[in-house]
Amino acid sequence: MLVRRALLGMREGAELSQRALGEKLDRPYSFVFKCEAGERRIDPMELIAWCRACQCDPAQVIKDLEKQFGRT
């Protein structure tokens, strides 16, 4: 749930549609939808690419996820 929320937040923060992010990632928009919906897991390299496509710092995103994970 935390990762899904982070993925969606990054995309929305970058003001990208699922289709636009899919194009940046060279993936179909269904890939973006499935990751955000929790139907598909995202591996570390995909997370880094997602962060960069949304102009987010991957290291900071992981730190933020780690902090939130400790609070759940």
Contacts in CASP RR format, 6 or more apart in sequence:
PFRMAT RR
TARGET T0000
AUTHOR 0000-0000-0000
METHOD contacts of the structure
MODEL  1
MLVRRALLGMREGAELSQRALGEKLDRPYSFVFKCEAGERRIDPMELIAW
CRACQCDPAQVIKDLEKQFGRT
2 65 0 8 1.000
2 68 0 8 1.000
2 69 0 8 1.000
2 72 0 8 1.000
3 42 0 8 1.000
3 47 0 8 1.000
3 65 0 8 1.000
4 35 0 8 1.000
4 36 0 8 1.000
4 37 0 8 1.000
4 38 0 8 1.000
6 61 0 8 1.000
6 64 0 8 1.000
6 65 0 8 1.000
7 35 0 8 1.000
7 36 0 8 1.000
7 42 0 8 1.000
7 50 0 8 1.000
8 36 0 8 1.000
10 50 0 8 1.000
10 51 0 8 1.000
10 54 0 8 1.000
10 56 0 8 1.000
10 61 0 8 1.000
11 18 0 8 1.000
11 21 0 8 1.000
11 32 0 8 1.000
11 36 0 8 1.000
11 50 0 8 1.000
11 54 0 8 1.000
13 54 0 8 1.000
14 21 0 8 1.000
14 53 0 8 1.000
14 54 0 8 1.000
14 55 0 8 1.000
14 56 0 8 1.000
16 24 0 8 1.000
16 53 0 8 1.000
16 54 0 8 1.000
17 29 0 8 1.000
18 29 0 8 1.000
18 32 0 8 1.000
18 33 0 8 1.000
18 36 0 8 1.000
19 29 0 8 1.000
19 32 0 8 1.000
21 29 0 8 1.000
21 32 0 8 1.000
21 50 0 8 1.000
21 53 0 8 1.000
21 54 0 8 1.000
22 28 0 8 1.000
22 29 0 8 1.000
22 31 0 8 1.000
22 32 0 8 1.000
22 53 0 8 1.000
24 53 0 8 1.000
25 31 0 8 1.000
25 32 0 8 1.000
25 46 0 8 1.000
25 49 0 8 1.000
25 50 0 8 1.000
25 53 0 8 1.000
31 40 0 8 1.000
33 39 0 8 1.000
34 40 0 8 1.000
35 41 0 8 1.000
35 42 0 8 1.000
35 46 0 8 1.000
35 50 0 8 1.000
42 50 0 8 1.000
47 58 0 8 1.000
47 61 0 8 1.000
47 62 0 8 1.000
48 58 0 8 1.000
51 57 0 8 1.000
51 58 0 8 1.000
51 61 0 8 1.000
52 58 0 8 1.000
END
